[in-house]
Amino acid sequence: MPVPTAPVGKGRVRRSLAGLSACLAILLAGCAPAQRLDALAKEYGLTRDVVEGENFRLVTYRNHARADKAAFLHVYLEGDGLPWRTRYEISWDPTPRDPLALRLMEKDPAPSVYLGRPCYDGQATSTACGAYMWTDGRYGPEVVSSMRAALAHLLARREYAGVVLIGYSGGGTLAMLLAERVPQTRAVITVAGNLDPARWARLHRYSPLRGSLNPADEPPLDTEIRQVHYVGSRDQNIPPSFVRAVAREQPNAAVVVIPRFDHRCCWEVAWPSILESFDEGTKLKWPVQ
């Protein structure tokens, strides 16, 4: 028996077209994550640039906050994005589909720059790139050296009082690795930071990142570098115990566990409060809900 259908009016056509447009937008975002990143940065009023690193070109976005010689440059480092499409299929482009670090930077009034990784942000097809750079070697010496060189170029353009490295998830790994290699570093902030990739891989039964460096195996950072590591109490990707274990071996390091937060929720909402607490050197007071 045929199923009765309602007549198709103009309103229904408009809704159908709107739904089709939304689906197309989602499809394009999935197929062109770098373009989506550019569009989001443009929406935030950020300036895009491509900076030469060591053997790679890195995409950056900066805000237009006024800076004097007493200002610190906040350098945001994104998470790992999408290295693998499934547990058995490597991604063709690791660029994050939802760049949380960029969203955090948008809420930061300080002079800030979003520093991309080699082979991310539309650079995956570059000659020097291959899947190794965002799988086993995602925190490797080549990645760290290239990001260090790119940051040195950025710092040569303007004088700052120092650098604050801010890393989300795998960006926290890179923040710790860059801190000892960037002499201007004055502080490290990690958000749900993967401070021990070897232990993280064992927890999730992933293959070891054999080409990567591990902050947990590196010497402690200089005592002059302040460290604050934020993690959610409900984070099952990076459990608080992992962060505490690494921080215990670090001088001048504090761990702040925020109730009811997980790996992604609700950092964007809390970020202004977190920055204010960090700037004032006080313990973050976040209500338990």
PyMOL commands that set and color helices and strands:
alter all, ss='L'
color gray80, all
select helices_A, chain A and resi 10-31+33-43+100-106+131-134+141-157+170-179+197-204+215-217+240-247+267-280
alter helices_A, ss='H'
color red, helices_A
select strands_A, chain A and resi 47-52+57-62+72-77+112-115+162-168+185-191+226-232+253-258
alter strands_A, ss='S'
color yellow, strands_A
deselect
rebuild
show_as cartoon
